[in-house]
């Protein structure tokens, strides 16, 4: 996955007919996936940049761009993994090295590539994977894009962001989660909680409050 920092917004021909749909940054893509496909916090746990050990001697970590876990028993605790590819070159590298996604495949029931619209064709997607297309488009462009969906489409008129399931992923039934995955999810949640904590008051302000109490 590319850096999560700001990146120039590019455009792609979204349907081969002149429609130009602006792409999003990685951070924007992950936020769009969460609010379009996993919006219910009572049902889904959504993890960004979930780091898992690879088992190599150097202790390196493999990162899942996004991992969603359904907490309802009747869904068989569905697990979905997302691999974000914002450039065609990056996607082609991934195809040449299928072992790079072995961890995501190991822990998920469904594995999706997430790309700008029309950056890849459905025929290029491996049979065990799916494809989600994202981007930003005008209402008129969206009317052309909507025909690309294969079961799910989402569009925000306020922001112009869209999310389309272009290729549904094949359902797989891998072995159950491990303690390694559990620890990774807990680490991710702890990191998120820490980032949401309010910053401590400046020392000068705390001293001012103490002085006021003795006045």
Number of C-alpha atoms within 10 A of each C-alpha: 14 13 9 13 8 11 12 8 11 14 18 17 15 23 18 9 8 10 18 19 26 20 24 23 18 20 14 15 23 21 13 21 21 20 13 18 15 18 15 13 12 10 14 19 18 24 22 20 15 20 21 19 14 14 10 8 6 7 9 12 13 18 19 20 21 21 22 22 18 20 16 12 8 8 10 11 15 18 23 21 25 26 22 22 20 22 13 13 9 13 21 13 11 15 14 9 10 10 11 14 18 12 16 25 20 16 21 24 21 23 26 26 19 25 24 28 29 18 18 16 11 14 8 11 17 13 12 14 19 21 26 25 27 29 27 24 25 18 13 9 17 21 11 14 22 18 12 19 17 14 10 16 20 19 20 16 13 6 10 16 23 26 27 25 21 24 23 20 21 13 15 16 13 12 10 9 12 10 8 11 16 12 13 17 20 13 14 16 17 12 11 13 10 9 10 9 8 7 7 7 8 8 9 8 10 11 11 10 11 10 10 8 8 6 5
